[in-house]
Amino acid sequence: TPLPPTRGKEVMVIGGGNTAMDAARTARRLGGNVTIVYRRTQAEMPVRVEELHHALEEGIRLKVLRAPCEFIGNEKTHFVTSATLDVMDLGEPDQSGRRRPVVTGNKEPMPVDLVIMALGNSSNPIIKDSEPNLKTSKWGTIEIKAGTQETSIDDVYTGGDAARGGSTAIKAAGDGKEAAREIMGQIPFSPSEIKQLVKNAERYTKMAQAPQTILEKTNLAKEIVELVVYSPQIAKSARAGQFIRVLAWDKGEFVPMTLADWDVEKGTITMVIQGLGSSSVYMNRMQVGEAFSGIAGPLGMPSELHRYENGETVVFTAGGVGLPPVYPIMREHLRMGNHVTLIAGFRGTEYLFWSEKDQRVGLLQAEYPDLLDVIYTSNDGSFGIKGFVTDPLREMLERAKAGSGRIIGEVVAIGPPIMMSAVSNLTKPYGVRTVASLNSIMVDATGMCGACMVPVTLDGKMVRKHACIDGPELDAHIIDWEKFLPRFLQYKSQEEQSMRSHGFL
């Protein structure tokens, strides 16, 4: 999980297990002054001895027989500034045989800038939430049938921490082997059929592992580049609304990128990249013939598309490089016979692209002259309507409300988060269905890291959804934008530091 700025900060890690050591050592390597706080003595710490030895060797401090009872923060920034620690002592053993820590009544202050809690683990609720027929225990672990690794769903198997709770890699590997034996014993295929399946899998693997080489490069606008990349497996499977995860170089970072287009016959995908951070600037400097270290996808849920029978229009508000992900979704609506209104906003002429008659939007207008209306806006008034995408959208909403304009079936917002938030706030009083396609901060983009979590309100309760697997498209009106928007500014200092270290600034 990404950390906020750590260099020179006082970091408290609460816990005494291996996860606490991982967090502490990572924070230390990022430049933090790290202290591990543990409520028992060093002898009771469940961490591997070697892990603790290395942590102390790296300069990490250890406060034992201490437990935080209060955190004090800055009223303006809402960040923690200090903590009050209870001084503990070891009392009588509990049911597990470990001596229970008890409060002595003494307290001591500790300056703190960042607190990391590593107090155990629990099961990720993603699978349970997505599959209601899967039975789980009260601790959230997946229940398996007696004497087998099979779950409550026929032909679905599990093992390791998902079924056991926190355990070891060796036991997880053993569960995997046992599940494989059970599956092999139930496969209804002959040896010759299995050989053919293996050949098919090998062919699929070779296609997926083909070097993802840049075949074409076009400079669209200031700092904005279009790349056509050979990636036949992704091109074969891609659907409108999905995205990819890109690793530009071996020691780079995983970056989510939207799919602007794909060609199944040529085996290519198209990306449009704006050079804003180290990875995107690096990608924009790549040349035809160079290959990415890896591109995974397609990822995320495809767009929900349906035919509007009464002439309603589907409005797309595209901000800047929000236009490329809008393009394939808009095209699918047009192919279905839906009327589409595109409101594309740019900062100024130098950032404008795809607007000419022989470019993507212009070609769609020529192909669907009666179904596609295009409105351009610019912040500086250098073209189109001066202002933001919300200005013409507001007029459309008012005309539809008054009965003098086309009914709006739905609004799809893709672009800067602040723009999508403004669109959501605008459409909500009108009761118009609004979808936001979120390009959130991600690490693995498969639902495991939690970096892309989006706070939403369902049935009056705040829950979190993954932009990577529940999205990228989510109901804009249930997103808690006040909580979500600050995430995009959280790592500005690290981004600037990375740009400088790579020589991009």
JOQUI-V904067 format. One record per pair of residues at least 12 apart in sequence whose ideal C-beta (glycine too) atoms are under 7 Angstrom apart, sorted by the first residue. I is the first residue (numbers start at 1). GAP is how many residues later the second one is. If there is no record, write none. Layout:
BEGIN
i gap
I GAP
I GAP
END
This chain:
BEGIN
i gap
1 448
1 449
1 450
2 439
2 449
2 489
3 24
3 27
4 110
4 486
5 488
5 489
6 21
6 24
6 25
6 26
6 108
7 23
7 24
7 25
8 23
9 23
9 24
9 104
9 105
10 23
10 101
10 102
10 103
11 16
11 21
11 22
11 23
11 102
11 103
11 105
12 23
12 25
12 71
12 98
12 100
12 103
13 14
13 21
13 23
13 103
13 105
14 23
14 54
14 101
14 103
14 104
14 105
15 23
15 102
15 103
15 104
16 22
16 29
16 30
16 31
17 29
17 30
17 101
18 29
18 30
18 33
19 99
19 102
20 16
20 27
20 98
21 26
21 30
21 31
21 34
23 93
23 95
24 12
24 31
24 36
25 30
25 33
25 35
27 89
28 30
28 31
28 32
34 26
34 27
35 26
35 28
36 24
36 26
36 27
37 26
37 29
37 31
37 48
38 26
39 26
39 27
39 28
39 49
39 62
40 24
40 25
40 50
40 61
41 23
41 24
41 49
42 20
42 22
44 54
65 22
65 23
65 24
66 19
66 21
66 22
67 18
67 19
67 21
67 34
68 15
68 16
68 17
69 15
69 16
69 17
70 13
70 14
71 12
71 44
80 32
80 33
80 35
82 27
82 28
82 29
82 30
83 27
83 29
84 23
84 25
85 22
85 23
85 25
86 17
86 21
87 17
87 19
87 20
87 21
88 13
88 14
88 15
88 16
89 13
89 15
121 45
122 18
123 16
123 17
123 18
123 39
125 15
126 321
126 340
128 12
133 19
133 20
134 17
134 18
134 19
135 17
139 26
141 21
141 22
141 23
141 24
142 16
142 20
142 21
144 14
144 19
148 34
149 26
149 29
149 30
149 33
150 32
157 22
157 25
157 26
159 13
159 16
159 17
159 19
159 20
160 12
160 15
160 16
163 12
207 25
207 26
208 25
210 20
210 22
211 80
212 17
212 18
212 19
212 79
212 80
212 83
213 16
213 17
213 76
213 78
214 13
214 15
214 72
214 73
214 74
214 75
214 76
215 13
215 14
215 15
215 53
215 73
216 12
216 72
217 70
217 71
220 52
220 133
221 129
221 130
221 131
221 132
222 128
222 129
223 51
223 52
224 48
224 50
224 97
224 127
224 129
225 48
225 59
226 44
226 46
227 44
227 46
228 40
228 42
229 39
229 40
229 42
229 63
229 66
230 37
230 38
231 37
231 38
231 64
232 35
234 35
234 61
234 63
234 64
235 27
235 28
235 29
235 32
235 33
235 34
236 28
237 61
238 21
238 24
238 31
238 60
239 59
239 63
240 62
240 63
240 88
240 89
240 92
241 61
241 62
241 88
241 196
241 232
242 17
242 55
242 56
242 57
242 58
242 60
243 13
243 14
243 15
243 16
243 54
243 56
243 57
243 229
244 13
244 15
244 51
244 52
244 53
244 54
244 55
245 51
245 52
245 54
245 200
246 46
246 49
247 45
247 46
247 47
248 31
248 34
248 35
248 44
248 45
249 33
249 44
250 43
252 27
252 41
253 26
254 188
254 189
254 190
254 191
255 24
255 25
256 183
256 186
256 189
257 14
257 16
258 66
258 67
258 181
259 39
259 69
260 12
260 64
260 65
260 67
261 66
261 67
272 49
272 52
274 47
277 218
277 221
277 222
278 220
278 221
278 224
278 226
281 223
299 146
299 169
300 168
300 169
300 171
300 172
301 170
301 172
303 26
303 170
305 27
305 28
305 31
307 29
307 30
307 31
308 30
308 101
311 28
311 95
312 27
312 95
312 96
312 97
313 26
313 27
313 28
313 93
313 95
313 96
314 19
314 24
314 26
314 95
314 96
314 98
315 26
315 28
315 78
315 81
315 93
315 96
316 14
316 24
316 26
316 27
316 96
317 26
317 72
317 76
317 94
317 96
317 106
318 24
318 26
318 96
318 97
319 26
319 70
319 96
319 97
319 100
320 26
320 31
320 95
320 96
322 92
322 93
323 21
323 31
325 89
325 112
326 88
327 33
329 83
330 12
331 33
334 30
334 34
334 37
334 38
339 32
340 31
340 32
341 32
341 34
342 19
342 30
342 32
342 33
343 32
343 34
343 46
343 49
343 50
344 32
345 32
345 43
345 44
346 32
347 31
347 32
347 33
348 30
348 31
348 32
348 34
349 33
349 34
352 31
355 21
361 13
375 17
377 12
377 14
377 15
389 30
390 32
390 33
390 36
393 30
393 33
394 32
396 12
397 30
397 33
397 35
401 29
408 24
410 22
410 23
410 24
410 25
411 12
411 16
411 21
411 23
412 23
412 25
413 21
413 23
413 63
414 23
417 68
417 71
418 67
420 16
420 56
421 60
421 64
423 53
424 12
424 52
424 53
424 55
424 57
428 49
434 42
434 43
435 38
435 40
435 41
436 38
436 40
436 43
437 35
437 36
438 16
438 29
438 33
438 34
438 36
439 33
440 12
440 14
440 27
441 46
442 26
445 23
446 22
446 23
447 19
447 21
447 22
452 14
452 15
452 16
453 13
454 13
454 20
454 25
454 30
455 25
455 28
455 29
456 18
456 22
456 23
456 24
457 21
457 23
458 20
462 18
END
